[in-house]
Each structure stands twice: as C-alpha cells, then as structure tokens.
Amino acid sequence: MIELPVRDPCDLCEVAGREERWAIIDESEHTLTVINPWQFETGQCCVITRRHVATLLDLSREECESILVAAKRVAEALVKAYDPLGILTFQNNGVYSGQETPHFHFHVVPRQAGSDWGIGPPQLATFDGAGRRRGISHDPGGDAQRRTRVQVSAKQLAETADLIRSNLPPLRAA
C-alpha cells in the first residue's frame, strides 16, 4: 500500500486558489491550475484536482482527462511566455516518491538552461545544462537556502500568473 504524507487539514484544499500566493491561472469543472508559490523555475505551475484525492490511483476517468487537458493548455502558455528549452511534467504518488501533500497535483515546469533546480527531480542530473553537471549527485546542504530563494514575493507571483494567463490558448470545443 502506498504510504501517504500526513497533512490535516490538507494544505491544497485549504489554500490553492484561495490565498494570493496560489493564484489561479486556469480552471475547469475538475481542476484548478495554479502558480506554484515555490518557483524553482520561473513560471512553475501545478494542476490540482478540485476533489480531494491523494494519488493518481484515486482519480476518476473524467479527472484524468481534465488534468491532461489543463496541463497541455498551461504548457502551451508557458512556451509562448518563456520560450523554454523544454517542459517538465511530473507527479508524485506516496512519500517514497517525494509526495509532500496528500492531494493530487501535477507539476508543469518551463525548463531553462543552467537553472538551479536543486531539490528537484533527480533524473535531471542526466541532462547537460539542466541544472546539475553530469555525474554530480545532489548535495542537500543548500536546500534550506534554495527553499528560501524560491519563495518569491506575492507581487512577483501575481505578475507571473498574469503573464501565463494572458498566454493561455483559446478554449477548444470537445
């Protein structure tokens, strides 16, 4: 059985889309796309479910479809806004995968060369210029400083959310 992180109340149910730092970029019946207050990469967003579910395994078919539609939509906006080298998408299920809150969320991240991803996904270590030099393992010694650095001001988050929102493609009929 997948071990889940414990947060009661659920921090995403409590704050996503309600607090200024979690500005809504886009929304649908099943999802909210929000700016991630921890900007490891400028423009980093999360697609979260409106319904409180912990993992991918708990999603309905409709939620699965809505999540990927929302992720594609925000990815298109990120490409227009930032002209990134790539778009990283990831989602964690359980504490042993790195999940920190027991609410489904799907990261959509514009990647730039030489970024200081730091405590981000370890698979990035294999790509030249993706934030770590090849063969260098992550040193957790700078994580506390990095976590502080990536907590940008509410004003900067609002400006980033506005830019992304202004680049969303038009909604397409199903």
Order of alpha helices (4+ residues) and beta strands (2+ residues): alpha-beta-beta-beta-alpha-beta-beta-alpha-alpha
